[in-house]
Amino acid sequence: MYKNRCCYNVRFALTLTLLLLSVALPRPASASEDGANANAEAAGERAHFVQAFCGWTPADVAQYKAKLTKVLTEASQFDTRWQAGWRRGDSDAIQMRSLRLSAPTDYEARVKNNCGRIKWQIDNSLRPRSPN
């Protein structure tokens, strides 16, 4: 009888430990949450580009960001990921400014193409998502 009581106590302790660990660990992110966070980061990078090269004002970018937060409702780290994308856009902007000095014709062609493509991506990103 004592052996059984000892086994039950050990099982109880292990079960309780596992239960506490499962509650303490953060829940894994869903695929849609990961995708929404990645989209927020890409949007921050795009916004940086259109403000730097396509004539958008900071107010235009703020309006885009506000609209996008309503579309990417599953993004648990929207602002953090937006800022990460914005910072990544800094290096792109440096490269584009360097290109403007070294090859102005190539710079103009890239800006024209990129502005058109990114504006299309921005419009597309603001479309409501269909539920899965």
Secondary structure, DSSP 8 states (H G I E B T S, - for coil): -HHHHHHHHHHHHHHHHHHHHHHHS-----HHHHHHHHHHHHHHHHHHHHHHHS---HHHHHHHHHHHHHH-TT-TTHHHHHHHHHHHHHHHHHHHHHHHHH-HHHHHHHHHHHHHHHHHHHHHHTS-----
